[in-house]
Amino acid sequence: QVQLVESGGGLVQPGGSLRLSCAASGSIFSVNYMGWYRQAPGRERELVATITSGGSTSYADFVKGRFTISRDNAKNTVYLQMNSLKPEDTAVYYCNARITHTMNVIRHYWGQGTQVTVSS
């Protein structure tokens, strides 16, 4: 079993910044991609950003230019640097990872989520 532990959420004023971290631990052979999703109450889950093991990134239009996803493969950790935060960014942010285990078993894992609140 793999655990994804998220941190870095909190309360920030509009225009402020936060840095989210998600560290994967457990029986991991390789991590293919990692990403961030978010969900606000009453809203559907949204893809925020993804990053492959090779470092290729993709972003949702609503965060492009403001957020940056990165990863440390040695630490199996993905980061989300969030700048110029807006109230509409308020949500629970979830880490996701596609992980290959021994015997070529591939599974997706989710973190428990970290709350990001953007408010004055």
C-alpha positions in Angstrom: 0.0 0.0 0.0 1.1 3.5 -0.8 0.4 6.6 1.3 0.3 10.1 -0.1 0.8 12.6 2.6 -0.1 16.2 1.7 0.9 19.4 3.4 1.1 23.1 2.9 -2.5 24.1 2.8 -3.9 26.9 4.9 -5.5 30.3 4.8 -4.1 33.0 2.6 -5.2 36.4 1.4 -6.1 37.0 -2.2 -2.9 37.6 -4.2 -0.9 35.5 -1.8 1.0 32.3 -2.3 1.1 28.8 -0.9 3.2 25.8 -1.6 1.6 22.3 -1.4 3.7 19.2 -1.0 2.7 15.5 -1.5 5.1 12.8 -0.6 4.4 9.2 -1.6 5.7 6.4 0.6 5.4 2.6 0.7 6.1 -0.2 -1.7 6.9 1.8 -4.8 8.7 0.5 -7.9 8.2 3.7 -9.9 6.0 6.7 -10.0 4.7 7.4 -13.5 2.8 10.7 -13.0 1.7 12.8 -10.2 -0.9 15.5 -10.1 -3.1 17.8 -8.2 -6.9 18.0 -8.2 -9.2 20.2 -6.3 -12.8 20.1 -5.2 -14.9 22.8 -3.6 -18.2 22.0 -1.8 -20.9 21.5 -4.2 -18.5 21.4 -7.2 -17.1 18.7 -9.3 -13.5 17.6 -8.9 -11.1 19.6 -11.2 -7.8 18.7 -12.6 -5.3 21.4 -11.6 -2.0 20.2 -12.9 0.0 17.0 -13.7 3.6 16.1 -14.2 5.1 13.0 -15.6 8.2 11.3 -14.4 10.1 13.0 -17.2 9.0 16.4 -16.1 6.4 17.2 -18.7 3.7 19.4 -17.2 0.1 20.3 -18.0 -2.2 22.8 -16.4 -5.8 23.7 -16.3 -6.5 27.0 -18.0 -7.7 28.6 -14.8 -4.3 28.2 -13.1 -1.9 28.5 -16.0 0.5 31.3 -15.4 -0.1 31.3 -11.6 0.6 27.7 -10.5 3.7 25.6 -11.0 3.9 21.9 -10.5 7.2 20.2 -9.9 8.5 17.0 -8.5 11.5 15.4 -6.8 11.7 11.9 -8.2 14.2 10.8 -5.6 11.8 11.8 -2.8 8.6 10.7 -4.7 7.3 14.1 -3.9 5.2 16.5 -6.0 4.8 20.2 -5.3 2.3 22.8 -6.3 3.5 26.4 -6.0 0.4 28.6 -6.1 0.9 32.3 -6.7 -1.6 35.1 -7.2 -4.3 33.1 -5.4 -7.9 34.0 -5.9 -10.9 33.3 -3.7 -12.2 30.9 -6.4 -9.1 28.8 -5.7 -10.6 27.9 -2.4 -10.9 24.1 -2.3 -9.6 20.9 -0.9 -6.6 20.0 -3.0 -5.9 16.3 -3.6 -2.7 14.7 -4.6 -2.9 11.9 -7.1 -0.2 9.5 -8.3 0.0 6.6 -10.7 2.4 4.1 -9.2 3.9 0.9 -10.4 4.6 -1.8 -7.8 6.4 -5.0 -8.1 5.1 -7.6 -10.5 4.0 -4.7 -12.7 0.9 -3.9 -10.6 -0.2 -0.4 -11.4 -2.5 1.6 -9.2 -3.7 5.1 -8.7 -3.6 6.6 -5.2 -5.1 9.7 -3.6 -4.0 11.8 -0.8 -6.4 12.8 1.9 -6.6 16.3 0.8 -5.4 19.6 2.2 -7.6 22.7 2.6 -6.7 25.9 0.8 -8.7 28.9 1.7 -8.2 32.2 -0.1 -10.0 35.0 1.8 -9.4 38.4 3.1 
